[in-house]
Amino acid sequence: MEMDQFLQLPDLKRATVLAGEKGRRRIIGNVKMMDAPDILHYLTKDDLLITTAYHYVDKPETLLALVKAMNEMGCAGLGIKQERFLSRTPELVLAYAEAHHFPIIALPEHLGLSDIANRVLSHILDQRTDELKMALETHRTFSNHIVSGKGLAHLVENVAQLVNAPVLLMNERCQLLISSNTASPVVNGMEYLYRMGYVFFTNGSRYTSFTLLMKQPKTITVFPVYIDKAKKSLLTILGSLPENAHQSVLLIEQATNVIAFELMKENALNQYTRRAKNEFFLHYLNGDFSTKEETINRAKEFGLPNERPYICVVGRLDQEEKGLGFKDNQIEMEKVFDFVEEELTIFPFRSHLFLKGEQCSILLEGEAEDTVGESLQSAELALEMIQDHVVRQFNRSLSFGISHLCREFFDVREAHEEAVNALHSGRMSGNRQFIQTYQAKDLAKLLRMIPREDLREFYHYNLKKLTDPSVSEMALMQTLAVYLETHCQISETAKRLYVHRNTIIYRLEKIEELLGKSIKDPDTTLHLRLALRIQQTLELS
């Protein structure tokens, strides 16, 4: 209850405000009586202390210290039966209370302290009971809206009527889900704050209010809608709550509970659909469908029309986080890929994301008349932005390989191979946070015409000793690949691998020792280049 309500109680109308008149809106959460000089240790925020002030007779400085401490603690006020022992409250105490809007009340002499406490606590209990009844009724009303099939849009409209202001439901990235009216400037402002790293809620805060500085400044109030421990949506009210907003907050929180339940249900359905779509794509890549017609029909079921052009993108985190275990790295990787999927929704083209092991595969769907150059340029710009956002959000770097444009979905399998090839080439070069477009290689096509057993035999003959587990941690294979790619330039190899030049020299000497050949010999170099290219072919097949 407010201090003003306390003063309006029937038996307390004879109470007088001695000082701190402007503090009548302070909230009284509890009442405590003084029976000892060390009462300060038992006070908490929003407490109203009532006393005879017996322990402060002829001690104005001590009473002033109590009032100062209570004000700093956030107590509601001090009620004194001053005629009993004090006769008159000291002026220095009243002056401080008036300056800091801390209410000091002269209590009626005909009421005992216990009677006053009982009346106040009874009133607070009645208020809490009424609030609880209203909260339960509101929750029941909102739940009935959902159960009756009216959905979230109707519920958001009801919340807007409840607070008499427009209401927006947004996801955790401040993207609009549902609106009770058109409010695009606010949505844009919220998205901007999110991208700038603005923290909307401090730990334990029930809601937050702030002003968006737009062409016409707008004060908004935002409530969290918790879907799980790590994810929450935002219920945004275009306006501020009343100064005494306890009841309004309670009712809005009931709405957020019901909204959270409905969002969790929708999220579960979306996850099921996503898993089914992902399984289809993996079966497609594995060639598990017997005919082209079956492939096209199944793709259509998941919103992948065959007659549209596609660009395939394959992404992968550049390295594992060393401080995390395998399971935690998997969870972190899934979070990053979920983030990438949500980022893709802001771009003006349809996208489909699939997970395969440590990689995410993205199909960017174009229009029938799209040209190769325009599509690739748009894709690269979008991926560059996503890379920057991933670094800012997770402090992790992400690299992508991009295929050529294919003219129908049935050709996506080949496009996927191109994207994986491009990603693999970039990683073998020692690059990080790169975007590499597939470059067609006639040699790769020739290698695919050679029986796999022959390729495997050639590869093992030339590189087998470098793949032994005892030497794999020395990064000899990667060093050899970058060394050959840089046309045998030791300094450039060291630069790309972020190691000292002497380290490269040592590794090259170790490679020659294991192979029993000089890597300066042209024939040996040619065989090693072919073996590394065969390695890519064998991994892709």
N, C-alpha and C positions, 0 to 999 in steps of 0.2 A: 504494500500500500504506500501511497505518497504521504509525505508529512502533512500536506494540506488535508488529506482524508482523515488523518489522525486527529487534526484539530476540529473536524466536523462531527466526530463521534458525539452522540447525545450527552454523555457525562463529562466530556472534555471541552465543551464549548466555552467554559469559563476559563480555560487555559489562555495564557497571554504569551505572545511572541515578544521576548525581550530584545532579541537581536537576530540578525540573519534572515530577515523577512524574505529575501530573494532566494532562499534555499528551501522554500515550501514544496518544490518539486522533487526533493530528495526522496529516495525510496527507503522505506522501512522494511527490512527483511526479518528482523527479530527484535525482541525487547529484553534487556538485561538490567538487573537491579544492583546497585552498589551496596555491598556490605563489608568491604575491605578496601584499604588504601591502594592495593596493588591490582585493582580491577582492570587496568589497562591491558594486562597480560591475557585477559580472557575475552577481550573484545575482538570483533571481526568486522569486515566491510558490511555496511548497511545496518549495523546495530543501532538501536535507539537506547541510550543509557538513561535510566531514571534513578534519582538519588535525592537524599536529604542534604547532601554535601556536608555531613557532620565532620568528616575528616579534613575539610578545607576551611573551617572557621578560622579567620585571621591568617589565612595562607593564600592570598590572592595569586602569588606567583606560581604556586603549586597547582592551583586550579587552572591557571592559564596554560601551564605545561600540559595538563590533561586535555584541554580543549584543542590545543595545537596538534597533539598526537592523534586525537580522534579524527580531526579534519584530514590530516595527512593519510590516515588509514582508510578514509572513505566512509566513516560512520555517518548515520543519518542525522543525528543531533543529540542534544543533551536536555533532559527534562529535570528541573530542580524544584523541590518544595522549599523555596527559599525562606518562607516565613517561619519555618520550624527551627532552624539553627542559624542560617546564614543571614537572615533579615533582609539583605540586599546583595545582589550579585555585583562583584567588583567591576568598576568601569573599564579597567584595562582588558578584562575578559570579554565584556560586551563589545568593546571597540574592535578587538580582533575578530570576534564572531561576525560582526556586521561587515567588516572588510572582506571576509572570506565566505560570506553567504552561508555560514554555519548556524543552523537554527538553535537558539537556546530558549527553552519554553519554561515559563513559570506555571507549575502544575497546580490544580485546585487543591486547597487544603483539606476539603471534606472527603477526598478519596485516598485510600491507602495505596502504597506503591504496588502491592500485589494485585489490588483491584484494577489498577490502570494496566498492568501487564496482562492480566487475564482478558480484559476487554480488547486490547490491541491484538493479542494473539488469536482470540476468537474471530475477530474481523479478518485477519490474514488467512486463517484456516478456511473461513467461508469463501473468501476470494479464490483461494487455491482450489477448493472443491468445485466452485462454479466454472473455473477455467478448465479443470479436468473434464467436467461434464461436457463443456463446449468442445474441447479437443476431441473427445471420444465421438461426439455427434458429428463433428466435421470430418473425422477420419472415416466414419461409417458412410457419410454422404459421398465423399470422394471415392471410396471403395466401390460403392454401388454404381457410380458412373462407369468405372472400369469393367465391373462384372457384367453390366448391362450392354457392354459392347460399344459404348459411346467413344471410347478411346481417349488418348492423351490430348488431342486438340480440344475436345469438349471440356476436359479437366482444366486446361490452361485458361480457357475462357472463363470458367467459374472462379479461378484464382484472381483473374483480372477484375471480375465483378466484386470479389471479396475485398480487394485492396483499392478498388476504384481507380485503377491505373493500368496502362498497357503492360503486358507480361510476355517475356520471351523465354523459351526453353532452348538452351544451347548445349552443345557437347563440350567436353573438357578443353577443346581447342578453340572454343568461342565461335564455332560454326553454327548457324541457326538451324534448329530442328523444327520448332513450332513457334508461331507468333500469334498473339491475339489481335495484332494490327501490323501495318507496314512500318518498319523501323530500321531501314537499311543503314542510315548514318550511325546509329548506335552499334549495330552489328559490326560495321567496319571499324569503329573505334575500339570495340572489345577485342576484335581479331588483332588489331595493331598492338594493343597492350599485351596480349598473349605472346606475340612474336618478339616483343621487346623484353620478355622474361618477367613481366609484372606478376607478383604473387598476390592473388586475390584474397586469400584467407591465411591469417596467422594461425598457429597451433591452438586448437580449442575454440576458435571464433565461430559463433553461430551464423553470422552474416556479416557483410561489409557494405559500406556506403561510400561513394566518392562521386566526384563531378567530372564528366567527360568534357574537355575543353574543345568543343567543336565550333562551328559557325554560330550556333546558338547553344551555349553551355547547358548540359543536361545532367542533373543529379540522378543517379541510379542506385538501387539496392540489390545486392546479389546474394542468393542463398545457395549453399552447396547441396547437390543431390547425389548422395553416395551410392555408387553402383557396386563397387568393391573397395578393398583397402587402398588400391593404387589409382582408382579411376573414379572421377566424379563429373557429373554434368552441372550446369548452372541454371538456376531459375532467376531470371533478371527482371526486376520491377523498375519501370521507367518512372521513378519518383523516389522520394524519401519517406520513411515510415514516421508516424507521429512521435513526438518526443517521448511519450510514455507508450512504448510500442510492445510491451510484454505480451498482451493478449493477441495482437496481430502476428507477432513472431510465432507464438504457439500454434496458431491456426495455419500459418504458411508452412511451418515445419511438418504438420500433418499432411499437407498436400505434397511436400517433397518426399515423404515416406512412401506415399502411394505411387507417385511418379517413379521413384526409384525401383519399386517392385515391377512396374510395367516395363521400364527400360531393361531391367535384368531379364525379363521374359523375352523381350524382343532380341536382346543380345544373345540369349541361348539359342533362339531360332536361327539367327544370323550365323552363329558359329557352326551349327549343324549344316546349314547350306554351304558354308565356306569349306568345311571338310569334304563334303560330297563333291564339290566343284574341284577341289584340289586333287582328290583321288582320281577323278575323271582325267585331269590333265596328265597326271603321272602315268596312268594306263595308256593314254594317247602317245606320250613320249616313248613308252616301252613297246609300242606297236601291238597292243593287245586287241585292237578292233580288227575284225576280219575284212571289212570292206570300206571303201571310201564313203559310201552312202551311210553306213552305220556311224562312222566318225562324225560326219556332218550333222546327222540327226541328234546325236548325243551332245555335240557342241552347242547346237541351237537350244537345247533344253537349259543350258547354263548361260544363255545370253551371249553366245559367241557365234554370230552369223558367219557363214562361210564366204559370202560374197563381198566382205569388207577387207581392205588391206590392213596388215598388221606389221608392227615393228616389235621384235622380241628383245628384251633387255634382261640380262642376268647380273645380279648384284651379290656382293659378298663383303663382309667385314674384313678389313685388311689384316687383323690379327686378333687373337684371343686376349682377354684381359687377364694378366698374369696372376692377379690376386684372387681370382675366382676359380672355383672348381668346375668340373665338366658340366654338372647340372645347372649351376648358376650362369655359366657362359651360354648355355642353351636358352635359358630364360631371358637373359639379356639380349641375345640375338633375336628371339621372337618379339621382344618389345621394340627393337629397332625396326624390324620388318613391319610390325603393326603400325608404327609411326610413319614409315614410308608409304604404306597403303593409304593412310589418312591424308598425308601430304598430297598424294596424287589427285585427291578429289578437288583440289583448288584449281587445277589446270583444265583448260577448255577441250579436253578430249577424254574419251572413255578409257579406262584402264582396268586390267584384271591382274591380280597378284596371286602367285602360287609359291608354295614352299617345297623345296627339294633338298634335303640334307642341310648343308651349311649355306645354301644359296637360295635367293628369292628370284623367281622368274616373273617378269612383268610383260604383259601383252598390251601395247598401246594401239588402240583401235582407231583407224583413220576413216576418212571419207573416200568414196570410190574414186573421186577425181584428184586425190592427193598426189603430189609429185614427190619423188624420192628426196630431193634436196630440202624442200620445205619441211617434210616430216621429220627428217633426221635432225635438222636445226632446231625445231621446236622441242624434240625429245631431249636433245643435249642441254638446252637451256633449262628445261624443267629438272633434269637430273642434277645439274650444277647447284640449283637452288636447294634441292633436297639434301645433297651432300653437306652444304653449309649448315642447314638446319639440324642435321644429325650430329654434326660436330658440336653445335651450340647446346643441343639437348642432352646428348649422351657422352660427349667428349670422346667419340669413336669416329674413325674414318671408314668410309664405304666406297668401294670401287664398282664400276659398271662396265660390262661389255655389251655392245649394241650390234644387232644384225642389220642386214639390208631390209628394205621394205619388201614384204611378200604380198602377193595380190589376193590371196584367199587363205582361210584358216587352215585348210588341208596342208598347206606348205609351211606351217609354223614349226613343224618338227625340224626341218632343215634350218629354219631361221634360228631356232633354239641352239642348234649345234654351232652356228656361226657366232652367236652371242657368247656361248661358253668358250669357244676358241679365242675370241677377242679378249675376254676376261683373263683367260689363262696366259695369253701372250703378254698382257700388261703386267701380270703378277710375276712372270718369269723374268721380266725386265727389271724387277726390283722397284717398280713404281708404287705409289700410294695415292689414294683418293683420286684416281684417274677415271676418265671416260674414254674408252677405246672402241672405235668402230671397226667392224670386221673388214679385213682386206682380203679379197679373193686371192687364193694362191693356187696356181696351176699344179704345183708340186703336191699339194695336199690332195687334189683330185687324183693325181697319178698314184699316190700312195694307197688310196682307197681301192684301187684296182688290183693291188698285189695281195695275195692270200695272207691272212692275219698271222699264220704260223711262220711264214717267211719273214714278215716284218718283225715279229717277236724275236726270232732267231738273230736277225741283224742287230736289233736293239740290245739284246743281252750280250752279244759278242763284243759290242763296242762300249757299252756303259754299265755292264753288270757289276763291275767292281766298285763303281761309284754309288750304287744303290744299297750296298751292304749296310745293315743297321749300325755297325760299329763306326762307320764314317759318315752316316747321314746327318748327324748333328753338326758336322763341320761345314755344312752348307756348300759342299763341293759341287753338287749338281747345279745349284742355282748360280754359283760363281762362274762355272763353265759356260752356262747359257748366256749370262750377261756379257761375259768376256768375248764370246763369239759374236754376239749381237752388236757389240760396240767396235767390231772390226779389230779385235785383239788390242784395244787401248786400255792399258792397266789403270791409268789415272781416271778415265771415264767410268770404268768398271767399279773402282773404289768409291767414286762419287755416287753412283746409282745405288750401291749397296750400303752406303753410309758407314764404311769401315776405312781403316788406314791403308794406304798404298802397300805397305809392307805385308799387311795381312793377305792381300790379293796375291802378292808374289809367293808367299808361303803356301797358299792354297793351290796355286798353279803348279808349284813344284811337287806338292803332294799328289795332285791329279796325274802328273807325268809319271810319278813313282808307281802309282796304282795301275795305270794303264800300260806301263812299260814302253811308252811312246813319247816322242816329242810333239807337243801341240803346236809347234811352229812349222811342222811338216804340212804342206798343202793337202796331201792325200788324207792324212790323219784328221786335219781340220774339216775337210769335206765329209768324211765318215761320221764325225761327231755331230756336225750340223744335221745330217740326215737322221742320225739316231735320235736326236732331240725332237726333230719334226715327227718322227715315227711315234715317239712317246705321246705327243699330243693326239695323234690319230688314234692310237690304241685307247687312250683315255676317253675320247669322244665316242668311239664305236660301241 
